[in-house]
Amino acid sequence: MKINYTRRGFDLQCPKCGAVIGDTKLHTEYHESLSKVKDFMDSHRMKT
């Protein structure tokens, strides 16, 4: 995790997408759900 110091104190920047995030746990879950969707789409594409 890269930490950016800002006027509000500090924000964490997500290494995967570069978004500045406040809640890291929530953002990690967001990425996990995204990759699950991507895996599903990839496996679905291979069948067709």
N, C-alpha and C positions, 0 to 999 in steps of 0.2 A: 504493500500500500504506500502510495506516495502522499505525503501530507503537504497541502498548500496552506500557507499562512495568509489569512485575509484580515480584513478589518473586523470581521465578526469573531476573530479568534483563529480557528483553523478548520479547514474542511478536508475530508479525505477524498482523494481522487481514485476512481476505479481504474485499475490497470488494464482491464479488458476493453472498456469503451471510452475511457477518458472523461466520463461524467463526474462532476463534483457531487459527492453524496454526503448526506448527514447520517443516515442509518445504514451501516454496512451490512448488517444481518439481512435486512429487508432487501437490499440491492443484490446480495448474493443469491437469495431465494429467487429474485427476478431473473437472474442469469441462468439459474438451474432450470427454471420453468421454460425459459427460452430454448435451452439446449435440448430439453426433452421434446419440445415441439419440433425442433429441427431434426432430431433423430427419427421421430415419427414420420415426418415428411420424407426424409431420405429413404427409410425402409419402405414406405408406401410407394415411392417413385420407382424403386427397383422392381417391385412386383408387377407393375403395369408395363 
